[in-house]
């Protein structure tokens, strides 16, 4: 469980956030923007799960996706992945 989230205060110009907090603050009247870095973003991945019983082509596609997602090419060259 997260104990503390980033603080969005009027005296700050930049806040480090994973993203959802920006939407929350803007819904409360804030005007925060997500910075677009030319060299990409940090991505946090802690789990890739396959549903029990996945077989055949679906399993093959899931394995291709997982291998790509954790592979060096994706980690080094990919632009940001937006999940919301």
C-alpha positions in Angstrom: 0.0 0.0 0.0 1.3 3.5 -0.9 1.7 5.6 2.2 2.5 8.9 0.5 1.8 10.4 -2.9 3.6 13.3 -4.5 2.7 16.8 -3.2 1.4 19.3 -5.8 1.9 22.7 -4.2 1.7 26.3 -5.6 5.4 26.9 -4.8 6.5 24.0 -7.0 7.2 24.1 -10.7 8.1 20.4 -11.2 6.8 17.3 -9.4 7.8 13.7 -10.0 4.7 11.6 -10.5 3.7 8.3 -12.2 0.8 10.1 -13.8 -2.5 9.4 -12.2 -1.9 12.1 -9.5 -1.7 14.7 -12.3 -5.3 13.9 -13.5 -6.5 14.0 -9.9 -4.9 17.4 -9.3 -6.2 18.8 -12.6 -9.7 17.6 -11.7 -9.4 19.7 -8.6 -8.6 22.8 -10.7 -4.8 22.4 -11.1 -3.1 23.1 -14.4 -0.3 20.5 -14.3 1.2 19.1 -17.5 2.9 15.8 -18.2 6.4 16.6 -19.6 7.3 15.0 -22.9 10.9 13.9 -22.9 12.7 13.5 -26.3 14.6 10.4 -25.1 11.7 8.6 -23.5 10.4 7.9 -20.0 11.0 5.6 -17.1 8.6 2.7 -17.0 7.9 0.6 -14.0 6.9 -3.0 -14.7 6.7 -5.4 -11.8 4.4 -8.2 -13.2 3.4 -9.8 -16.5 0.7 -12.4 -16.0 -0.8 -15.0 -18.4 -4.3 -16.2 -17.6 -4.4 -19.9 -16.6 -5.5 -22.0 -19.5 -4.2 -19.7 -22.3 -3.0 -22.0 -25.1 -2.0 -22.1 -28.8 -1.8 -18.8 -30.7 -3.0 -16.7 -27.8 -0.2 -18.0 -25.6 2.3 -17.5 -28.4 1.2 -13.9 -28.9 1.3 -13.3 -25.1 4.9 -14.6 -24.9 6.0 -12.5 -27.9 4.5 -9.4 -26.2 6.1 -10.2 -22.9 9.5 -10.9 -24.4 9.4 -7.7 -26.4 8.3 -5.6 -23.4 11.1 -6.9 -21.2 13.7 -6.9 -24.0 16.6 -4.5 -24.4 15.2 -2.9 -27.6 12.0 -1.8 -26.0 13.7 -0.6 -22.8 16.2 1.5 -24.7 14.3 2.8 -27.8 10.6 3.0 -27.0 8.7 6.2 -26.5 6.4 6.5 -23.5 3.6 4.0 -23.0 0.4 5.6 -21.8 -1.9 3.2 -19.9 -4.7 5.5 -19.0 
